[in-house]
Amino acid sequence: MTNEQKKDWFLRLNPNGRIPVLVDNTQSPPFPVMETSAELLYLLKFADKNDVFGFKDELERNQALQSLFFWHGSGAPYQGQVNHFTKIAKEKIPCTFYFSISDFGCKMGRKLITSSSDAIERFRNETLRVYGVLEIQLSGKYTGSPREYLAGEGKGKYSIADIATWPWVKAWEFSGFSQEDMKAFPHLLKWIDRIAARPAVQRGIGEKYQQK
Ligand SMILES: N[C@@H](CCC(=O)N[C@@H](CS)C(=O)NCC(=O)O)C(=O)O
């Protein structure tokens, strides 16, 4: 691993030192964009004038933003930690985390998590909880209308909301979740397959883009 993302040339474009970064060379000077969700919104604005992957209607647009923020703020960080603890920091090293009252609803104000196995448990549970939120949306549990995509009227439309969320959720197995864990999310599993079947998605996950 060369850790290019921690080198000066990359930090100049994205001081967060994480992948991806987008650089729009059609702007003068070239314009860098960090953070996946901001990158998707940038692409929508400058490369998708007809809103093929977005919405003209403000309420539908806002629905897409809700999903985008939800995944960026609640899904990716939790599943990212699951990946970290189960794949990268495999050794169960004792470590200390504090979470606020609102996370635990306990009177003590803060709860101490003292081992990485506690941390894995916490992040696994939170990721499954977030999958549950997506399941509620897709199943139409409270609206009575199941939907095919996360945002948009009726059954919804494939949009940046799905584009941001899908690559993570479809990797549930990589994150160490079992078929048993996923049984609670039948609509989410169908959504994964529905998006996987899209020709452009097939190309995007195809051999050409596999790491050698
Ligand atoms: N909030 C950032 C997270 C980016 C992120 O975590 N990227 C990972 C790869 S998916 C990364 O760069 N990992 C290597 C590192 O942390 O140095 C975003 O949405 O762009």
The ligand as an SDF file (V2000), in Angstrom:
LIG
                    3D

 20 19  0  0  0  0  0  0  0  0999 V2000
  -16.3620   10.7790    4.4280 N   0  0  0  0  0  0  0  0  0  0  0  0
  -15.4690   10.3670    3.3710 C   0  0  0  0  0  0  0  0  0  0  0  0
  -14.9330    8.9810    3.7020 C   0  0  0  0  0  0  0  0  0  0  0  0
  -13.9320    8.4930    2.6980 C   0  0  0  0  0  0  0  0  0  0  0  0
  -13.2500    7.2100    3.1380 C   0  0  0  0  0  0  0  0  0  0  0  0
  -13.4120    6.7470    4.2690 O   0  0  0  0  0  0  0  0  0  0  0  0
  -12.4410    6.6500    2.2430 N   0  0  0  0  0  0  0  0  0  0  0  0
  -11.6910    5.4340    2.5230 C   0  0  0  0  0  0  0  0  0  0  0  0
  -11.8490    4.4770    1.3520 C   0  0  0  0  0  0  0  0  0  0  0  0
  -13.5170    4.0230    1.1450 S   0  0  0  0  0  0  0  0  0  0  0  0
  -10.2120    5.7680    2.6150 C   0  0  0  0  0  0  0  0  0  0  0  0
   -9.7510    6.6700    1.9770 O   0  0  0  0  0  0  0  0  0  0  0  0
   -9.4750    4.9580    3.3950 N   0  0  0  0  0  0  0  0  0  0  0  0
   -8.0400    5.1000    3.4660 C   0  0  0  0  0  0  0  0  0  0  0  0
   -7.5950    6.0120    4.5850 C   0  0  0  0  0  0  0  0  0  0  0  0
   -8.3620    6.2570    5.5360 O   0  0  0  0  0  0  0  0  0  0  0  0
   -6.4530    6.4690    4.5240 O   0  0  0  0  0  0  0  0  0  0  0  0
  -16.2050   10.3910    2.0210 C   0  0  0  0  0  0  0  0  0  0  0  0
  -17.4170   10.1580    2.0130 O   0  0  0  0  0  0  0  0  0  0  0  0
  -15.5820   10.6660    0.9750 O   0  0  0  0  0  0  0  0  0  0  0  0
  1  2  1  0
  2  3  1  0
  2 18  1  0
  3  4  1  0
  4  5  1  0
  5  6  2  0
  5  7  1  0
  7  8  1  0
  8  9  1  0
  8 11  1  0
  9 10  1  0
 11 12  2  0
 11 13  1  0
 13 14  1  0
 14 15  1  0
 15 16  2  0
 15 17  1  0
 18 19  2  0
 18 20  1  0
M  END
$$$$
